[in-house]
Amino acid sequence: MDATTAIRFHIGEILISSALRLALIPLLGITVNQLLVYEMLLLPVILFHHSNVRFPEWLDALLRLVIVTPAVHRVHHSRFWMETNSNYSSVFSFWDRIAGTFRLRRDGRPVNFGLDEYEGEEWQRITGMLVTPFAPVERRREIILRSQS
């Protein structure tokens, strides 16, 4: 995982989230300029979360009292489902504490990223990445293999 992970989204996800954001503009009463400022501030935050920046433990412990550090967000990408279902906050770590979704790795073990069912090389190719959200789980491998022949 590195900063480029933060900007790798499925084209379908980009289109759907963009449409939803545009629909929210009149509902929330925000202007397009306010939305642009939000997006411009959020991108560096997301790049920071997915970076390989490692702070000394004392500094990370201090920072994570207020903000989401890369060490905190990294747990969210774990293969272990209790960790995957945690650390959703974008900027302030206290939201996860309030929601009861804050998790840390206290044992020092590195996070094993991803999902077991997508470990194969075929899922890292463009065909695999494009088909993943649309095909039923049991058919994904078959679709991938057929597209490679």
C-alpha positions in Angstrom: 0.0 0.0 0.0 1.2 3.5 -0.9 -0.2 6.9 -1.8 -1.3 5.7 -5.2 -3.7 3.3 -3.4 -5.7 6.4 -2.4 -6.5 7.3 -6.0 -7.3 3.8 -7.4 -11.0 3.6 -7.7 -13.2 1.7 -10.0 -14.7 3.9 -12.8 -18.2 2.9 -11.7 -17.5 4.0 -8.1 -16.2 7.4 -9.4 -19.3 7.9 -11.6 -21.8 6.9 -8.9 -20.1 9.0 -6.1 -19.8 12.0 -8.4 -23.5 11.8 -9.3 -24.4 11.5 -5.6 -22.2 14.5 -4.7 -23.9 16.6 -7.4 -27.3 15.6 -6.1 -26.2 16.7 -2.6 -25.3 20.2 -3.6 -28.8 21.5 -3.7 -30.0 19.4 -0.8 -27.2 20.7 1.6 -27.3 24.2 0.2 -23.6 24.2 -0.6 -22.0 25.9 -3.6 -19.9 24.2 -6.2 -16.9 26.3 -4.9 -17.5 24.9 -1.4 -17.5 21.4 -2.8 -14.3 22.0 -4.7 -12.6 23.3 -1.5 -13.8 20.2 0.3 -12.4 17.9 -2.5 -9.1 19.8 -2.6 -8.7 19.4 1.1 -9.7 15.8 1.2 -7.3 14.6 -1.5 -4.1 15.4 0.5 -5.6 13.8 3.6 -6.4 10.6 1.7 -2.9 10.6 0.2 -1.5 11.0 3.7 -3.5 8.1 5.0 -2.3 5.7 2.3 1.3 6.9 2.4 4.2 4.9 3.9 5.0 7.6 6.4 5.8 6.1 9.7 6.1 8.3 12.8 7.9 7.3 16.0 5.4 5.5 18.2 5.3 8.4 20.7 4.5 10.9 18.0 1.9 8.6 16.3 0.2 8.1 19.7 0.0 11.8 20.2 -1.2 12.6 16.7 -3.8 9.8 16.6 -5.6 11.3 19.6 -6.8 14.0 17.2 -6.2 12.9 13.5 -6.1 9.7 11.5 -2.5 8.7 11.0 -1.3 6.3 8.3 -0.8 3.7 11.0 -4.4 4.0 12.1 -5.8 3.9 8.6 -3.6 1.0 7.6 -5.6 -1.3 9.9 -8.7 -0.5 7.9 -7.1 -2.4 4.9 -6.5 -5.6 6.9 -7.7 -9.0 5.7 -9.0 -9.6 9.3 -12.7 -8.5 9.1 -12.8 -6.9 12.6 -10.0 -4.6 11.4 -11.4 -4.1 7.9 -14.7 -2.9 9.6 -12.9 -0.2 11.5 -11.2 3.2 11.3 -13.5 4.9 8.8 -12.7 8.5 9.8 -11.2 10.8 7.2 -9.6 13.5 9.4 -10.5 13.3 13.1 -9.9 10.0 14.8 -12.4 10.8 17.6 -15.3 9.9 15.3 -14.2 6.3 15.2 -13.9 6.3 19.0 -17.4 7.7 19.4 -18.8 5.1 16.9 -16.8 2.3 18.6 -15.0 1.5 15.3 -11.5 2.6 16.4 -8.9 -0.2 16.2 -5.1 -0.3 16.6 -2.5 -3.0 16.1 -0.9 -3.2 19.5 1.2 -6.3 18.9 3.4 -4.7 16.2 2.5 -7.3 13.5 2.3 -5.8 10.0 -1.1 -5.5 8.4 -1.8 -8.2 5.8 -3.6 -6.1 3.1 -6.5 -7.1 0.8 -8.9 -10.0 0.8 -8.0 -13.7 0.6 -10.3 -14.3 -2.3 -8.5 -11.7 -4.4 -5.0 -12.8 -3.7 -4.3 -14.2 -7.1 -2.4 -12.3 -9.8 -5.4 -12.4 -12.1 -7.2 -9.9 -9.8 -4.4 -7.4 -10.1 -4.8 -7.2 -13.9 -7.1 -4.6 -15.4 -9.7 -7.3 -16.3 -9.9 -8.5 -12.8 -10.2 -5.1 -11.3 -13.0 -4.1 -13.7 -15.0 -7.3 -13.2 -14.8 -7.5 -9.4 -17.7 -5.3 -8.4 -20.1 -6.6 -11.0 -19.7 -10.4 -11.2 -21.1 -12.8 -8.5 -18.2 -14.1 -6.4 -18.5 -17.6 -7.8 -18.3 -16.4 -11.4 -15.5 -13.9 -11.1 -12.6 -16.4 -11.6 -14.4 -17.9 -14.6 -14.8 -14.5 -16.2 -11.2 -13.6 -15.6 -9.9 -16.9 -17.0 -12.1 -16.6 -20.1 -10.9 -13.0 -20.8 -7.3 -14.2 -20.7 -7.7 -16.9 -23.3 
